[in-house]
Amino acid sequence: MKFTWMKWAALPVVALLAGSIAMAQDQSSSGSQQPAPAPAATPAAAPAEKPKPTVAQRKENQQGRIANGVHSGQLTAGETANLEKKEAAINKETAADRAANGGKLTAAEKKQVNHQQNQVSKQIYADKHNANTAHYGNNKVGQRRENQQDRVAQGIKSGQMTAGEAAKAENQQKNINKQVVADRKANGGTLTASEKKQINKEQNAASKNIYNKKHNAKTQPQTQPKP
């Protein structure tokens, strides 16, 4: 009887030990199954640096900007003639440097040309954003002037006219425009029949000059075979 009582008294102790062992196993099991840390994010690759434009590409870009300014009226004939004169001088210098170096430019020459084009680029921007604009007017004289400018702009943009040819064509237009302004000022803002006839004659000569320059053998290279 005494043995039986001791047997039943020991049961709670056994149960308590079994529960403690089970809890220890659960904690050990849960601790060993912690999720692995997420891998560190791979840093994004830096964008590739854009290659610098070649001398020929820079020249073509400048001509495109000038052509757009002529077409929009942001550049007057006088401003365009001045810009194209500077472009012609840079082109002439580049051609001479290439001829002296077997068709190539040295690093120093490229740097010099780029510096000169930077100066012209600033001048293009300044001329296109100043108060001077080409006003054509809704009359035959104004329409003729606008038509001539559009033809020059197209020739510059297409490469049919070199910078030197464009400078001469625009200088011719500048002189005609100057004459028109002087004639209007002398006649209360109008032109006489004889003045209109004279201006039309000068524009005919300018028109032939534009045509010849756009269809001769001289062209502004549009390809960039060499830097």
Backbone as CSV, one residue per row, in Angstrom:
resi,resn,N_x,N_y,N_z,CA_x,CA_y,CA_z,C_x,C_y,C_z
1,MET,0.855,-1.196,0.000,0.000,0.000,0.000,0.877,1.225,0.000
2,LYS,1.914,1.222,0.774,2.850,2.332,0.822,3.561,2.500,-0.510
3,PHE,3.879,1.447,-1.193,4.543,1.488,-2.500,3.641,2.130,-3.528
4,THR,2.362,1.737,-3.497,1.397,2.298,-4.460,1.289,3.789,-4.294
5,TRP,1.273,4.261,-3.031,1.141,5.735,-2.797,2.350,6.471,-3.317
6,MET,3.531,5.897,-3.168,4.750,6.553,-3.662,4.768,6.591,-5.189
7,LYS,4.208,5.553,-5.804,4.169,5.507,-7.278,3.336,6.644,-7.807
8,TRP,2.145,6.837,-7.223,1.252,7.906,-7.719,1.772,9.277,-7.331
9,ALA,2.502,9.385,-6.277,3.049,10.688,-5.894,4.173,11.100,-6.829
10,ALA,4.861,10.158,-7.451,5.983,10.479,-8.345,5.535,10.886,-9.740
11,LEU,4.269,10.581,-10.093,3.795,10.891,-11.468,3.875,12.375,-11.814
12,PRO,3.452,13.301,-10.958,3.560,14.747,-11.313,4.995,15.178,-11.560
13,VAL,5.924,14.623,-10.823,7.325,14.987,-11.017,7.819,14.537,-12.376
14,VAL,7.451,13.333,-12.767,7.849,12.803,-14.086,7.272,13.651,-15.197
15,ALA,5.980,14.000,-15.019,5.318,14.809,-16.059,5.991,16.167,-16.177
16,LEU,6.366,16.773,-15.065,7.021,18.097,-15.084,8.369,18.022,-15.779
17,LEU,9.128,16.960,-15.508,10.427,16.801,-16.178,10.269,16.610,-17.685
18,ALA,9.257,15.834,-18.077,9.028,15.588,-19.510,8.673,16.882,-20.219
19,GLY,7.839,17.717,-19.536,7.455,19.001,-20.159,8.636,19.925,-20.302
20,SER,9.527,19.964,-19.322,10.711,20.829,-19.387,11.624,20.410,-20.520
21,ILE,11.793,19.073,-20.658,12.645,18.569,-21.758,12.061,18.941,-23.106
22,ALA,10.724,18.825,-23.266,10.071,19.152,-24.551,10.228,20.628,-24.887
23,MET,10.078,21.521,-23.873,10.212,22.959,-24.099,11.640,23.298,-24.514
24,ALA,12.607,22.646,-23.860,14.007,22.905,-24.211,14.296,22.500,-25.640
25,GLN,13.710,21.368,-26.064,13.902,20.911,-27.446,13.266,21.865,-28.451
26,ASP,12.055,22.379,-28.102,11.378,23.325,-29.011,12.196,24.607,-29.186
27,GLN,12.736,25.125,-28.028,13.518,26.354,-28.100,14.788,26.143,-28.907
28,SER,15.426,24.974,-28.707,16.638,24.677,-29.456,16.359,24.557,-30.935
29,SER,15.209,23.921,-31.240,14.831,23.714,-32.652,14.521,25.037,-33.317
30,SER,13.749,25.888,-32.597,13.375,27.170,-33.202,14.592,28.054,-33.364
31,GLY,15.542,28.015,-32.471,16.738,28.833,-32.569,17.609,28.441,-33.733
32,SER,17.645,27.153,-34.062,18.492,26.687,-35.156,17.884,26.941,-36.516
33,GLN,16.621,27.382,-36.584,15.948,27.590,-37.879,15.681,29.069,-38.138
34,GLN,16.535,29.987,-37.597,16.386,31.423,-37.864,16.600,31.670,-39.358
35,PRO,15.782,32.537,-39.979,15.967,32.804,-41.422,17.310,33.445,-41.703
36,ALA,17.903,33.078,-42.825,19.207,33.630,-43.205,19.051,35.095,-43.593
37,PRO,20.014,35.944,-43.283,19.924,37.375,-43.651,19.876,37.539,-45.167
38,ALA,19.099,38.584,-45.608,18.964,38.838,-47.053,20.302,39.280,-47.620
39,PRO,20.622,38.847,-48.825,21.895,39.243,-49.429,21.924,40.751,-49.673
40,ALA,23.094,41.349,-49.540,23.232,42.793,-49.761,22.924,43.123,-51.214
41,ALA,22.229,44.272,-51.406,21.860,44.681,-52.760,23.110,45.041,-53.559
42,THR,23.135,44.593,-54.811,24.260,44.893,-55.681,24.160,46.345,-56.141
43,PRO,25.184,47.156,-55.937,25.100,48.570,-56.356,24.906,48.683,-57.863
44,ALA,24.050,49.659,-58.268,23.781,49.848,-59.693,25.037,50.328,-60.401
45,ALA,25.222,49.829,-61.601,26.394,50.216,-62.374,26.269,51.674,-62.799
46,ALA,27.357,52.409,-62.733,27.349,53.823,-63.130,27.090,53.922,-64.625
47,PRO,26.264,54.919,-65.060,25.982,55.060,-66.494,27.247,55.368,-67.276
48,ALA,27.327,54.802,-68.454,28.507,55.006,-69.289,28.590,56.474,-69.706
49,GLU,29.791,57.028,-69.654,29.988,58.429,-70.015,29.849,58.596,-71.527
50,LYS,29.101,59.642,-71.941,28.886,59.872,-73.370,30.206,60.289,-74.028
51,PRO,30.488,59.735,-75.205,31.720,60.144,-75.881,31.609,61.586,-76.359
52,LYS,32.726,62.298,-76.316,32.716,63.687,-76.762,32.548,63.741,-78.274
53,PRO,31.813,64.751,-78.786,31.629,64.835,-80.238,32.948,65.098,-80.944
54,THR,33.074,64.592,-82.148,34.277,64.816,-82.932,34.264,66.245,-83.456
55,VAL,35.389,66.663,-84.029,35.493,68.009,-84.596,34.439,68.195,-85.690
56,ALA,34.283,67.184,-86.545,33.311,67.284,-87.638,31.877,67.323,-87.108
57,GLN,31.587,66.533,-86.082,30.247,66.529,-85.497,29.928,67.871,-84.849
58,ARG,30.925,68.452,-84.188,30.734,69.759,-83.547,30.440,70.819,-84.607
59,LYS,31.168,70.762,-85.713,30.978,71.725,-86.800,29.575,71.594,-87.389
60,GLU,29.150,70.359,-87.596,27.808,70.121,-88.159,26.719,70.610,-87.192
61,ASN,26.924,70.401,-85.903,25.960,70.847,-84.902,25.830,72.368,-84.902
62,GLN,26.965,73.058,-84.998,26.939,74.530,-85.035,26.176,75.023,-86.267
63,GLN,26.405,74.404,-87.399,25.726,74.810,-88.629,24.215,74.582,-88.526
64,GLY,23.832,73.490,-87.871,22.408,73.221,-87.679,21.748,74.277,-86.810
65,ARG,22.452,74.714,-85.766,21.910,75.750,-84.879,21.778,77.075,-85.612
66,ILE,22.767,77.399,-86.440,22.710,78.640,-87.219,21.548,78.586,-88.204
67,ALA,21.419,77.447,-88.891,20.336,77.299,-89.868,18.970,77.473,-89.225
68,ASN,18.793,76.898,-88.043,17.517,77.039,-87.335,17.249,78.497,-86.963
69,GLY,18.317,79.203,-86.557,18.163,80.617,-86.204,17.813,81.483,-87.402
70,VAL,18.391,81.159,-88.553,18.077,81.898,-89.786,16.623,81.668,-90.179
71,HIS,16.207,80.402,-90.138,14.850,80.049,-90.550,13.797,80.671,-89.627
72,SER,14.069,80.704,-88.332,13.104,81.236,-87.368,13.100,82.759,-87.307
73,GLY,14.136,83.386,-87.860,14.243,84.833,-87.778,14.960,85.313,-86.521
74,GLN,15.432,84.385,-85.682,16.155,84.767,-84.474,17.525,85.358,-84.807
75,LEU,18.062,84.960,-85.963,19.330,85.509,-86.417,19.081,86.421,-87.614
76,THR,19.590,87.630,-87.549,19.483,88.538,-88.690,20.542,88.147,-89.717
77,ALA,20.442,88.724,-90.903,21.424,88.432,-91.947,22.821,88.853,-91.509
78,GLY,22.912,90.017,-90.815,24.219,90.485,-90.350,24.813,89.565,-89.296
79,GLU,23.993,89.105,-88.357,24.470,88.185,-87.325,24.917,86.867,-87.945
80,THR,24.148,86.380,-88.904,24.483,85.107,-89.558,25.783,85.229,-90.341
81,ALA,25.946,86.355,-91.061,27.174,86.565,-91.832,28.393,86.553,-90.915
82,ASN,28.274,87.177,-89.741,29.378,87.223,-88.785,29.697,85.834,-88.223
83,LEU,28.651,85.080,-87.868,28.851,83.733,-87.333,29.483,82.809,-88.370
84,GLU,28.981,82.884,-89.593,29.504,81.997,-90.641,30.929,82.379,-91.031
85,LYS,31.262,83.646,-90.898,32.638,84.078,-91.157,33.583,83.436,-90.140
86,LYS,33.146,83.378,-88.873,33.954,82.745,-87.827,34.056,81.233,-88.050
87,GLU,32.939,80.613,-88.450,32.963,79.172,-88.727,33.894,78.873,-89.901
88,ALA,33.865,79.730,-90.915,34.726,79.533,-92.085,36.200,79.612,-91.684
89,ALA,36.526,80.529,-90.767,37.912,80.673,-90.317,38.365,79.424,-89.546
90,ILE,37.480,78.878,-88.707,37.813,77.656,-87.955,38.007,76.486,-88.924
91,ASN,37.117,76.386,-89.906,37.223,75.300,-90.900,38.526,75.391,-91.692
92,LYS,38.898,76.617,-92.045,40.128,76.825,-92.817,41.346,76.426,-91.986
93,GLU,41.342,76.804,-90.717,42.442,76.448,-89.818,42.517,74.930,-89.618
94,THR,41.361,74.284,-89.455,41.325,72.828,-89.275,41.876,72.109,-90.500
95,ALA,41.483,72.581,-91.687,41.964,71.964,-92.930,43.482,72.105,-93.058
96,ALA,44.011,73.260,-92.678,45.458,73.481,-92.761,46.202,72.579,-91.778
97,ASP,45.641,72.422,-90.573,46.277,71.552,-89.565,46.276,70.095,-90.028
98,ARG,45.177,69.665,-90.605,45.116,68.280,-91.104,46.136,68.063,-92.220
99,ALA,46.240,69.046,-93.119,47.173,68.916,-94.243,48.617,68.825,-93.748
100,ALA,48.902,69.492,-92.649,50.261,69.490,-92.109,50.568,68.239,-91.293
101,ASN,49.539,67.476,-90.952,49.736,66.289,-90.095,49.209,65.002,-90.729
102,GLY,49.268,64.918,-92.017,48.851,63.692,-92.697,47.373,63.386,-92.572
103,GLY,46.561,64.411,-92.478,45.110,64.221,-92.434,44.524,64.135,-91.043
104,LYS,45.362,64.260,-90.013,44.889,64.156,-88.636,45.151,65.447,-87.873
105,LEU,44.526,65.541,-86.699,44.755,66.673,-85.806,45.458,66.172,-84.547
106,THR,46.396,66.945,-84.036,47.059,66.587,-82.784,46.097,66.882,-81.636
107,ALA,46.434,66.377,-80.452,45.599,66.622,-79.277,45.504,68.117,-78.981
108,ALA,46.607,68.840,-79.148,46.614,70.285,-78.899,45.736,71.018,-79.909
109,GLU,45.759,70.561,-81.152,44.947,71.198,-82.203,43.457,70.958,-81.961
110,LYS,43.129,69.723,-81.539,41.729,69.427,-81.221,41.234,70.312,-80.084
111,LYS,42.088,70.486,-79.081,41.731,71.314,-77.933,41.499,72.758,-78.364
112,GLN,42.356,73.253,-79.257,42.228,74.621,-79.752,40.950,74.812,-80.561
113,VAL,40.651,73.856,-81.431,39.432,73.931,-82.247,38.195,73.897,-81.349
114,ASN,38.228,73.033,-80.331,37.087,72.936,-79.418,36.883,74.248,-78.655
115,HIS,37.990,74.884,-78.263,37.904,76.180,-77.567,37.270,77.232,-78.484
116,GLN,37.679,77.252,-79.733,37.132,78.226,-80.691,35.642,77.968,-80.939
117,GLN,35.268,76.702,-81.026,33.858,76.373,-81.246,33.021,76.722,-80.012
118,ASN,33.613,76.624,-78.835,32.904,77.039,-77.622,32.567,78.530,-77.679
119,GLN,33.505,79.316,-78.174,33.283,80.757,-78.290,32.177,81.061,-79.297
120,VAL,32.200,80.361,-80.430,31.161,80.563,-81.440,29.808,80.109,-80.904
121,SER,29.815,78.995,-80.144,28.571,78.482,-79.580,27.911,79.521,-78.673
122,LYS,28.717,80.176,-77.834,28.198,81.229,-76.961,27.640,82.392,-77.782
123,GLN,28.328,82.722,-78.888,27.881,83.822,-79.741,26.565,83.477,-80.427
124,ILE,26.416,82.221,-80.855,25.160,81.790,-81.480,24.012,81.965,-80.499
125,TYR,24.237,81.501,-79.271,23.181,81.611,-78.247,22.829,83.072,-77.977
126,ALA,23.859,83.906,-77.822,23.621,85.323,-77.526,22.861,86.004,-78.667
127,ASP,23.252,85.724,-79.912,22.600,86.352,-81.067,21.154,85.874,-81.229
128,LYS,20.901,84.621,-80.881,19.539,84.085,-81.022,18.608,84.553,-79.910
129,HIS,19.165,85.088,-78.824,18.335,85.488,-77.697,18.427,86.985,-77.377
130,ASN,18.995,87.753,-78.296,19.009,89.192,-78.080,17.756,89.831,-78.694
131,ALA,17.721,91.157,-78.709,16.523,91.860,-79.194,16.459,91.940,-80.720
132,ASN,17.552,91.608,-81.394,17.577,91.705,-82.861,16.916,90.486,-83.499
133,THR,15.908,90.717,-84.280,15.245,89.634,-85.022,14.974,90.105,-86.449
134,ALA,14.810,89.171,-87.339,14.522,89.496,-88.735,13.018,89.670,-88.911
135,HIS,12.579,90.885,-89.223,11.162,91.168,-89.467,10.970,91.302,-90.982
136,TYR,10.089,90.478,-91.512,9.932,90.456,-92.972,8.751,91.290,-93.472
137,GLY,7.673,91.338,-92.744,6.525,92.133,-93.172,5.655,91.398,-94.178
138,ASN,4.393,91.772,-94.222,3.439,91.137,-95.137,3.352,91.931,-96.449
139,ASN,4.450,91.936,-97.158,4.490,92.607,-98.464,5.473,91.866,-99.355
140,LYS,5.514,92.234,-100.626,6.354,91.515,-101.578,7.839,91.591,-101.225
141,VAL,8.270,92.768,-100.781,9.680,92.916,-100.410,10.016,92.041,-99.206
142,GLY,9.129,92.048,-98.195,9.344,91.235,-97.010,9.291,89.751,-97.307
143,GLN,8.342,89.356,-98.154,8.213,87.942,-98.515,9.424,87.462,-99.299
144,ARG,9.976,88.347,-100.149,11.162,87.982,-100.921,12.354,87.781,-99.981
145,ARG,12.490,88.657,-99.018,13.577,88.533,-98.046,13.454,87.221,-97.265
146,GLU,12.242,86.906,-96.823,12.031,85.679,-96.056,12.339,84.447,-96.892
147,ASN,11.943,84.477,-98.152,12.204,83.348,-99.043,13.704,83.124,-99.236
148,GLN,14.436,84.223,-99.399,15.885,84.104,-99.567,16.536,83.507,-98.310
149,GLN,16.088,83.964,-97.143,16.636,83.451,-95.906,16.332,81.969,-95.714
150,ASP,15.137,81.564,-96.096,14.783,80.143,-95.989,15.666,79.284,-96.892
151,ARG,15.983,79.795,-98.066,16.836,79.056,-99.000,18.266,78.939,-98.459
152,VAL,18.741,80.019,-97.862,20.075,79.983,-97.260,20.095,79.001,-96.083
153,ALA,19.064,79.065,-95.233,18.987,78.165,-94.077,18.993,76.713,-94.525
154,GLN,18.243,76.411,-95.579,18.190,75.037,-96.086,19.557,74.606,-96.624
155,GLY,20.247,75.537,-97.297,21.572,75.230,-97.835,22.594,74.981,-96.745
156,ILE,22.506,75.750,-95.649,23.421,75.560,-94.516,23.164,74.210,-93.857
157,LYS,21.886,73.923,-93.609,21.525,72.693,-92.895,21.840,71.440,-93.700
158,SER,21.652,71.505,-95.008,21.891,70.326,-95.851,23.370,70.122,-96.167
159,GLY,24.175,71.180,-95.947,25.590,71.080,-96.285,25.887,71.507,-97.707
160,GLN,24.866,71.945,-98.457,25.080,72.399,-99.833,25.875,73.700,-99.877
161,MET,25.797,74.471,-98.790,26.553,75.712,-98.701,27.584,75.594,-97.589
162,THR,28.817,75.943,-97.899,29.854,75.962,-96.876,29.649,77.196,-96.001
163,ALA,30.374,77.234,-94.892,30.270,78.384,-93.995,30.691,79.663,-94.710
164,GLY,31.741,79.583,-95.532,32.201,80.755,-96.279,31.169,81.232,-97.286
165,GLU,30.534,80.303,-97.987,29.500,80.669,-98.966,28.288,81.295,-98.270
166,ALA,27.907,80.726,-97.136,26.772,81.253,-96.383,27.076,82.661,-95.878
167,ALA,28.323,82.889,-95.461,28.719,84.206,-94.972,28.566,85.254,-96.079
168,LYS,28.996,84.914,-97.284,28.893,85.858,-98.410,27.437,86.108,-98.803
169,ALA,26.634,85.035,-98.807,25.222,85.181,-99.164,24.488,86.041,-98.138
170,GLU,24.801,85.838,-96.864,24.145,86.605,-95.804,24.644,88.048,-95.763
171,ASN,25.884,88.254,-96.124,26.404,89.622,-96.189,25.704,90.399,-97.298
172,GLN,25.406,89.720,-98.388,24.655,90.329,-99.496,23.244,90.702,-99.043
173,GLN,22.613,89.797,-98.284,21.276,90.084,-97.767,21.310,91.232,-96.755
174,LYS,22.351,91.291,-95.958,22.490,92.367,-94.973,22.532,93.730,-95.667
175,ASN,23.285,93.814,-96.761,23.395,95.077,-97.483,22.057,95.484,-98.119
176,ILE,21.315,94.498,-98.628,19.997,94.801,-99.210,19.046,95.285,-98.116
177,ASN,19.071,94.602,-96.972,18.191,94.983,-95.861,18.515,96.393,-95.363
178,LYS,19.805,96.706,-95.326,20.237,98.036,-94.885,19.733,99.118,-95.837
179,GLN,19.759,98.806,-97.115,19.267,99.755,-98.121,17.761,99.966,-97.993
180,VAL,17.030,98.872,-97.750,15.574,98.956,-97.588,15.219,99.852,-96.397
181,VAL,15.920,99.667,-95.285,15.663,100.468,-94.079,15.908,101.948,-94.361
182,ALA,17.010,102.242,-95.038,17.345,103.637,-95.354,16.307,104.252,-96.287
183,ASP,15.869,103.497,-97.291,14.867,104.000,-98.241,13.533,104.261,-97.545
184,ARG,13.124,103.351,-96.683,11.845,103.535,-95.960,11.913,104.760,-95.043
185,LYS,13.056,104.913,-94.385,13.212,106.044,-93.471,13.131,107.367,-94.213
186,ALA,13.641,107.397,-95.439,13.643,108.628,-96.235,12.274,108.943,-96.839
187,ASN,11.376,107.949,-96.838,10.061,108.127,-97.483,8.896,107.884,-96.521
188,GLY,9.117,108.151,-95.248,8.023,108.006,-94.277,7.558,106.577,-94.068
189,GLY,8.448,105.607,-94.227,8.113,104.206,-93.963,7.687,103.409,-95.181
190,THR,7.683,104.017,-96.350,7.283,103.311,-97.576,8.432,103.301,-98.582
191,LEU,8.249,102.531,-99.621,9.217,102.467,-100.713,8.563,102.988,-101.994
192,THR,9.310,103.715,-102.764,8.791,104.186,-104.047,8.830,103.045,-105.050
193,ALA,8.165,103.232,-106.183,8.139,102.195,-107.221,9.539,101.901,-107.738
194,SER,10.330,102.951,-107.911,11.685,102.760,-108.426,12.567,102.037,-107.400
195,GLU,12.362,102.331,-106.116,13.134,101.660,-105.063,12.774,100.176,-104.994
196,LYS,11.498,99.876,-105.117,11.071,98.474,-105.135,11.694,97.733,-106.316
197,LYS,11.740,98.416,-107.461,12.314,97.801,-108.661,13.804,97.520,-108.462
198,GLN,14.497,98.473,-107.846,15.919,98.313,-107.601,16.191,97.172,-106.626
199,ILE,15.395,97.109,-105.557,15.564,96.042,-104.553,15.285,94.681,-105.164
200,ASN,14.237,94.607,-106.005,13.908,93.338,-106.651,15.046,92.887,-107.573
201,LYS,15.682,93.845,-108.243,16.806,93.526,-109.126,17.976,92.958,-108.303
202,GLU,18.232,93.565,-107.154,19.321,93.099,-106.293,19.004,91.715,-105.703
203,GLN,17.745,91.491,-105.400,17.359,90.176,-104.880,17.435,89.107,-105.967
204,ASN,17.197,89.488,-107.203,17.345,88.526,-108.309,18.803,88.070,-108.410
205,ALA,19.718,89.040,-108.278,21.150,88.714,-108.338,21.536,87.842,-107.143
206,ALA,20.979,88.167,-105.975,21.271,87.375,-104.775,20.709,85.959,-104.919
207,SER,19.543,85.853,-105.533,18.912,84.554,-105.739,19.782,83.650,-106.614
208,LYS,20.324,84.208,-107.691,21.208,83.441,-108.571,22.472,83.023,-107.820
209,ASN,22.943,83.925,-106.978,24.142,83.635,-106.195,23.897,82.481,-105.225
210,ILE,22.728,82.481,-104.570,22.373,81.396,-103.650,22.283,80.070,-104.407
211,TYR,21.629,80.115,-105.574,21.479,78.894,-106.376,22.849,78.337,-106.763
212,ASN,23.747,79.206,-107.259,25.070,78.756,-107.690,25.868,78.157,-106.532
213,LYS,25.773,78.768,-105.372,26.520,78.272,-104.211,25.970,76.919,-103.728
214,LYS,24.672,76.710,-103.896,24.069,75.457,-103.461,24.289,74.322,-104.472
215,HIS,24.680,74.667,-105.692,24.826,73.634,-106.724,26.233,73.539,-107.312
216,ASN,27.207,74.169,-106.659,28.577,74.009,-107.131,29.214,72.787,-106.465
217,ALA,30.508,72.622,-106.673,31.190,71.433,-106.147,31.512,71.546,-104.660
218,LYS,31.404,72.747,-104.107,31.737,72.937,-102.694,30.565,72.523,-101.812
219,THR,30.866,71.712,-100.808,29.836,71.287,-99.852,30.410,71.271,-98.454
220,GLN,29.528,71.362,-97.493,29.925,71.250,-96.078,29.838,69.777,-95.717
221,PRO,30.977,69.107,-95.457,30.941,67.657,-95.181,29.951,67.310,-94.075
222,GLN,29.121,66.287,-94.322,28.132,65.842,-93.340,28.532,64.530,-92.677
223,THR,29.657,63.969,-93.076,30.124,62.727,-92.464,31.290,63.039,-91.542
224,GLN,31.579,62.104,-90.615,32.659,62.315,-89.661,33.631,61.140,-89.690
225,PRO,34.427,61.019,-90.781,35.343,59.875,-90.858,36.510,59.979,-89.890
226,LYS,36.868,61.225,-89.467,38.029,61.396,-88.596,37.653,62.283,-87.424
227,PRO,38.233,62.052,-86.248,37.933,62.890,-85.079,38.576,64.255,-85.211
